[in-house]
């Protein structure tokens, strides 16, 4: 049985590594953005509560 050309697994492995790195970076950025947003919302809610308490 004749073999076909050898597969280029080196480039495939490098490509997979780069894609995994890119996915991890995007997930980290998404997580950081969510934390920043959560902190901002908490700060705004706290400010709203203190402003409402002063008016009473």
Secondary structure, 3 states (H helix, E strand, C coil): CCCCCCCCHHHHHHHHHHHHHHHHHHHHHHHHHHHHHHHHHHHHHHHHHHHHHHCC
